[in-house]
Amino acid sequence: MSALRSTKPVGQWLWQQQWSKARGYGIAALAVTVAILVKSALQPWIDRESPFLLFLAAVMVSAWHGGAGPGVFASVLAALASDYFFLAPYGSFGDWNRIQALRLGQFLLEGTVISLLAGGLRHARLAAEKAAAGERSAREEADSARAELAAAYEKEHYIAEMLQRSLLPTIREQTLPGLKIAASYEPAFHQTLVGGDFFDTFSLPDGRVALVVGDVSGKGVGAAAWAGQTKYALRALLHEQTDPVQTVVRLNRFCCHWRCEHPDQASGEGARFVALQLAVIEPASGQITFVVAGAEPPMVLRAGRAGTDVITKGGLPLGVDPGAEYAPITMHLLLGDTVLMTTDGITEARRGKLFLDYEGLVALAQEAATLPTLAAMGRAISDGAHAFAGGTLHDDACLLLARRA
């Protein structure tokens, strides 16, 4: 079957070539025949042995449509027709006088020259048409490829966007007992693909509350899909395992195992790692435990401008080393204290070569801490980062605020 498919186009090409040649010679014969008929019809008004203008026209038509070969063929046919029909003795070949012989020789020479010139023009015209057709085909293929890429991008973007929406739940300020919660997510202005940032808040069976902020490396469907796996695996593990440190250790092993099952995402540009902040709060007592895996340090803003505690101790991002260890940081929240957790989109806000950095985030948070609501505080921090960066963040920004009430 493959041999038949490969030889059929060659056979078609050969047939087209032969048909094109036969068509050219047929046009030459038809053009000479028309010239004979027209010249015969005009005989009462013109000299029988008048110049061979009609035959030269037939030669030009033949060469233009068929090339030099049909043009020369038309010249020979026209010379024979002139000898037989229009040069004395009529109805026979040969027996020319000197003038007739010169006339036929001149006609053959002119016809040959005209055939070569017209054939060259025809070749150039066909080459130009072929080039134009090739250019049109290339443009059409490029347009088609762009359309396919755009459709593929739209499909991937839609899937990734739906995945990420599931990672960013709508949170009301009074969602959880004993806590006020506010969260926001803002994609980078220049990014065309969604990222792997996510946050989550949920109650545990023993009454504690979990606060989660995560950031999967990379962009697109892959990052969003892995963010979803990490988020819901953490939920399942934390419901089963009451110790947040052991939960993160098991989650890290899960991420490392997942990367081993997907070698394409184990190294290079496709590598996936998860920066994670986990806080588990007992709303009644105010005890809070932080576990940080390669993420921005969480902070606690004390009520009444009593200072800011920064959680600087942490471990490796999830998915790097299955044997990585993580240490808990435990402290006590007073009424009105606020927990702030964020991805690096805010701290990496930059203006020229300057970055906002973590110190800038702390300054923005301390200034906004006196605002009446957490939503207003979150907006102030985001607006401050935008103002520092000249209006455009260069990475996705995810912000989660929790205040003991």
C-alpha atoms as one frame of an Amber mdcrd trajectory, in Angstrom:
protein
   0.000   0.000   0.000   2.813   2.429   0.827   4.462   1.751  -2.550   1.225
   2.504  -4.382   0.775   5.726  -2.463   4.314   6.851  -3.286   4.179   6.057
  -7.050   0.745   7.482  -7.756   1.797  11.158  -7.416   4.806  10.500  -9.693
   2.528   8.985 -12.353   0.187  11.941 -12.103   3.111  14.341 -12.483   4.394
  12.529 -15.608   0.903  12.516 -17.113   0.520  16.234 -16.453   3.895  16.920
 -18.093   3.011  14.919 -21.214  -0.411  16.498 -21.431   1.090  19.981 -21.137
   3.484  19.282 -24.030   0.763  17.779 -26.237  -1.482  20.725 -25.453   1.259
  23.171 -26.530   1.764  21.464 -29.878  -1.985  21.226 -30.366  -2.333  24.974
 -29.806   0.454  25.530 -32.372  -1.362  23.448 -34.996  -4.659  25.192 -34.243
  -3.090  28.661 -34.421  -1.487  27.939 -37.813  -4.789  26.508 -39.084  -6.655
  29.655 -38.016  -4.004  31.819 -39.705  -4.426  29.821 -42.944  -8.216  30.223
 -42.842  -8.076  33.937 -42.101  -5.456  34.579 -44.805  -7.522  32.572 -47.330
 -10.629  34.579 -46.441  -8.754  37.849 -46.955  -7.247  36.873 -50.325  -9.673
  39.001 -52.415  -8.388  42.122 -50.632  -4.687  41.368 -50.110  -1.811  40.093
 -52.134  -1.634  36.305 -52.072   2.082  36.468 -51.288   1.812  39.316 -48.787
   4.031  39.282 -45.622   3.395  36.452 -43.193   2.077  38.606 -40.327  -0.760
  36.235 -39.490   1.663  33.327 -39.302   4.030  35.304 -37.076   1.065  35.981
 -34.794   0.336  32.242 -34.747   3.974  31.567 -33.814   3.815  34.086 -30.959
   0.594  32.571 -29.624   2.084  29.058 -29.795   5.309  30.024 -28.043   3.475
  32.013 -25.347   1.181  29.118 -24.450   3.490  26.179 -25.170   7.059  27.395
 -25.035   9.901  27.513 -27.567   9.266  23.999 -28.920   5.650  24.593 -29.997
   6.717  28.028 -31.326   9.360  26.509 -33.633   6.870  23.797 -34.586   4.368
  26.518 -35.528   7.076  28.287 -37.575   7.754  25.116 -39.587   4.034  24.450
 -40.105   3.465  28.054 -41.172   6.383  27.896 -43.646   5.027  24.681 -45.169
   1.486  26.118 -45.326   2.764  29.314 -46.979   4.706  27.300 -49.561   1.748
  25.071 -50.342  -1.134  27.562 -50.294   0.276  31.006 -50.903   3.510  30.756
 -52.950   3.477  29.953 -56.643   3.223  27.329 -57.916   0.182  26.899 -55.665
  -0.768  23.483 -54.278   2.779  22.112 -54.297   6.033  22.302 -52.354   9.329
  23.671 -53.698  10.043  25.307 -57.070  10.571  28.695 -55.377  12.212  31.602
 -56.982  14.955  33.472 -55.173  12.634  36.028 -53.580  10.288  33.322 -52.320
  13.175  31.337 -50.859  14.499  34.424 -49.099  11.021  35.158 -47.796  10.604
  31.651 -46.374  14.090  31.710 -44.863  13.457  35.079 -43.274  10.143  33.856
 -41.885  11.729  30.734 -40.377  14.465  32.835 -38.780  11.983  35.346 -37.386
   9.722  32.587 -36.126  12.596  30.834 -34.380  13.755  34.057 -32.708  10.198
  34.928 -31.682   9.717  31.380 -30.330  12.860  31.575 -28.217  11.976  35.008
 -26.861   8.338  34.162 -26.184   9.340  30.814 -24.693  11.750  32.578 -22.348
   9.034  35.012 -21.328   6.650  32.111 -20.767   9.212  30.323 -18.618   9.766
  33.467 -16.568   6.008  33.975 -16.207   5.459  30.389 -15.072   8.367  30.649
 -12.624   6.898  33.855 -11.197   3.456  32.257 -10.917   4.983  29.204  -9.226
   6.893  31.398  -6.814   3.750  33.411  -6.079   1.782  30.203  -5.563   4.506
  28.906  -3.252   4.451  32.146  -1.307   0.670  31.988  -1.023   0.900  28.369
   0.091   3.572  29.260   2.647   1.417  32.119   3.948  -1.604  29.842   4.140
   0.421  27.187   5.969   1.814  29.823   8.326  -1.697  31.200   8.944  -2.966
  27.675   9.526  -0.100  26.924  11.911  -0.737  30.171  13.794  -4.434  29.350
  14.005  -3.667  25.857  15.308  -1.211  27.241  17.849  -3.729  29.857  18.936
  -6.426  27.189  19.298  -4.053  24.935  21.245  -3.048  27.852  23.464  -6.684
  28.816  24.074  -7.502  25.239  24.975  -4.546  24.918  27.335  -5.199  28.335
  28.830  -8.870  27.486  29.418  -7.994  24.157  31.071  -5.297  25.739  33.215
  -7.590  28.606  34.167 -10.328  26.181  35.236  -7.785  24.198  37.243  -6.474
  27.298  38.937  -9.946  28.602  39.778 -10.475  25.403  41.735  -7.265  26.204
  43.635  -8.418  29.690  44.623 -11.652  29.350  46.624 -13.791  32.339  47.457
 -13.273  33.138  51.145 -15.509  35.351  53.267 -13.917  37.193  56.163 -15.966
  35.305  58.783 -15.662  31.897  57.129 -14.055  30.080  60.071 -14.921  30.326
  63.797 -12.537  32.448  65.830 -10.766  33.806  62.755 -11.241  36.491  60.148
  -9.878  35.459  56.765  -9.051  37.379  53.578  -7.266  36.091  50.485  -6.401
  37.413  47.048  -4.699  36.217  43.907  -3.439  38.396  41.099  -1.763  37.024
  37.932   1.249  38.869  36.545   0.204  41.420  33.910   2.595  40.162  31.234
   1.946  36.435  31.739  -0.127  34.656  29.086  -0.248  31.372  31.023  -1.693
  30.879  34.473   0.699  29.768  37.179   0.830  27.280  40.006   0.047  29.610
  42.941  -2.704  28.422  45.287  -4.134  28.986  48.768  -6.524  27.089  50.978
  -8.246  27.347  54.369 -10.194  24.537  56.010 -11.237  23.171  59.391  -9.829
  19.935  60.782 -11.833  17.288  62.679 -10.357  18.367  66.051 -11.476  21.992
  65.563  -8.163  23.402  64.427  -7.902  25.480  61.263  -5.339  25.005  58.480
  -3.989  27.900  56.425  -2.073  26.997  53.245  -0.221  29.012  50.616   1.723
  27.230  47.860   3.605  28.000  44.673   4.431  25.336  42.063   7.336  26.204
  39.776   6.489  26.863  36.142   3.375  27.930  34.278   0.466  26.431  32.387
  -1.550  23.238  32.712   1.322  21.248  34.225   1.880  23.695  37.067  -1.841
  24.104  37.733  -2.423  20.334  37.685   0.385  19.673  40.140  -0.833  22.497
  42.351  -4.216  20.784  42.463  -2.679  17.425  43.396  -0.574  19.028  46.113
  -3.484  20.983  47.572  -5.862  18.044  47.852  -3.148  15.593  48.944  -2.324
  18.017  51.776  -5.978  18.166  52.776  -6.226  14.373  52.898  -2.956  13.936
  54.799  -3.746  16.652  57.338  -7.140  15.127  58.089  -5.415  11.798  58.676
  -2.245  13.063  60.382  -2.695  15.581  63.228   0.992  16.591  63.334   1.644
  19.319  60.705   5.370  18.445  60.494   4.708  14.789  59.721   2.057  15.894
  57.242   4.592  17.999  55.338   7.174  15.179  55.481   4.677  12.747  53.927
   3.586  15.333  51.389   7.227  15.852  50.383   7.672  12.118  49.838   4.500
  12.105  47.750   5.846  14.932  45.541   9.231  13.213  45.150   7.531   9.949
  44.202   5.335  11.746  41.696   8.389  13.324  40.084  10.040   9.896  39.807
   6.962   8.634  37.961   7.215  11.586  35.556  10.853  11.804  34.396  10.046
  14.675  32.048   9.335  16.809  35.122  12.306  15.639  37.163  14.923  18.024
  35.764  15.486  20.916  33.382  12.868  23.471  32.432  10.029  21.027  33.126
  11.093  20.408  36.720   8.303  20.897  39.263   8.903  21.916  42.861   6.462
  23.226  45.448   7.154  26.089  47.836   4.701  25.688  50.705   3.605  27.525
  53.866   1.380  25.648  56.304  -0.092  27.118  59.485  -2.352  25.172  61.871
  -4.242  27.291  64.419  -6.238  26.407  67.519  -8.703  29.349  67.501  -9.759
  28.835  71.124  -6.264  28.980  72.622  -4.540  30.985  69.899  -1.721  28.465
  69.494  -0.368  28.385  65.953   2.219  26.052  64.370   4.049  26.968  61.171
   5.863  24.608  58.782   7.693  26.213  55.856   9.082  24.379  52.800  11.173
  26.649  50.586   8.622  29.469  50.650   8.556  33.116  51.684   8.646  33.373
  55.517   5.189  33.865  57.058   4.814  36.711  59.523   2.632  37.566  62.506
   1.696  41.230  62.905   0.912  41.860  66.546  -2.152  43.905  67.406  -1.698
  47.589  68.240   1.662  47.864  66.460   3.272  45.657  69.099   5.768  44.364
  66.589   6.131  41.723  63.885   7.331  38.130  64.253   8.888  36.592  61.129
   9.095  32.812  60.722  12.573  32.449  59.230  13.167  28.748  59.865  12.211
  26.403  57.025  13.215  23.430  54.903  13.651  22.525  51.247  10.828  22.899
  48.717   8.652  19.829  48.317   9.780  17.370  45.662  13.528  17.953  45.995
  14.731  15.399  48.548  12.529  12.581  49.906  14.567  12.602  53.115  14.205
  16.347  53.772  13.423  17.338  57.355  11.093  20.118  58.480  10.909  21.837
  61.858   7.788  23.352  63.459   7.634  26.921  64.732   4.993  27.343  67.420
   3.788  30.601  68.946   0.713  32.152  70.516  -1.726  34.522  68.788  -3.445
  37.193  70.854  -6.785  38.659  69.866  -6.231  41.020  66.928  -2.937  39.446
  65.829  -2.725  38.902  62.087  -0.990  36.097  60.173   0.314  37.005  56.715
   1.324  34.364  54.150   2.265  35.124  50.563   4.030  33.808  47.484   7.041
  35.569  46.008   5.072  37.656  43.487   4.985  40.586  45.937   8.524  40.361
  47.281   9.853  40.100  43.695   8.090  43.295  42.608  10.839  45.308  40.990
  11.632  48.751  39.719  14.635  48.666  37.437  17.259  46.640  39.310  15.648
  47.204  42.710  13.374  44.583  44.309  10.781  45.180  46.998  12.200  42.146
  48.877  10.888  40.811  52.139  11.810  43.937  54.103   9.601  45.977  51.787
   6.733  43.528  52.302   7.108  43.818  56.085   7.010  47.609  55.823   3.869
  47.528  53.661   2.182  45.057  56.039   2.997  47.089  59.152   1.643  50.241
  57.531  -1.566  48.488  56.438  -2.117  46.579  59.699  -4.182  49.391  61.259
  -6.821  49.336  58.517 -10.289  48.293  59.723 -10.675  45.124  57.627  -8.414
  42.387  56.327  -9.662  42.974  52.784  -8.579  46.622  53.013  -5.230  45.508
  54.422  -4.705  43.091  51.544  -5.583  45.757  48.963  -3.162  48.216  50.569
  -0.306  45.690  50.446  -1.058  44.852  46.808  -1.359  48.525  45.865   1.946
  49.265  47.573   3.698  46.499  45.616   2.189  47.816  42.366   3.264  51.345
  43.163   6.825  50.183  43.843   6.912  48.229  40.548   5.448  51.037  38.466
   2.055  49.383  38.119   3.125  45.928  36.865   4.005  42.813  38.849   6.362
  40.386  37.144   5.034  37.253  38.803   1.754  35.959  40.185   0.935  37.221
  43.662  -1.012  35.169  46.185  -1.804  36.674  49.608  -3.571  35.086  52.593
  -4.426  37.000  55.812  -5.879  35.549  59.013  -6.727  37.513  62.193  -7.676
  36.026  65.518 -11.001  37.526  66.576
